[in-house]
Amino acid sequence: MGFSLLAALCNLEDVDLRFLADLLEVDDSTLSQTLTVMRDAGLVQVHEESTGRRNRTWVGVTDGGRRAFNRHVEALGEIIASGT
């Protein structure tokens, strides 16, 4: 799921957690666990914003996360190219 998450974030600005869960078709618990691991690895940033009586959680890709995603895409391209 981490690859899909980075793919989504690389093409978007900071996104609302609810939007991201719907986009990736995952439950909140799975997304939260994945985001914690990816945040700790420096791949994503997570911040909360208070809007009235509720908090909204926003997620964005870091520069390091963008670089890691691009390296992964390049590696996949090389694997595909070597098979032809």
Secondary structure, DSSP 8 states (H G I E B T S, - for coil): -HHHHHHHHHTSSSEEHHHHHHHHT--HHHHHHHHHHHHHTTSEEEEEEEETTEEEEEEEE-HHHHHHHHHHHHHHHHHHHHT-
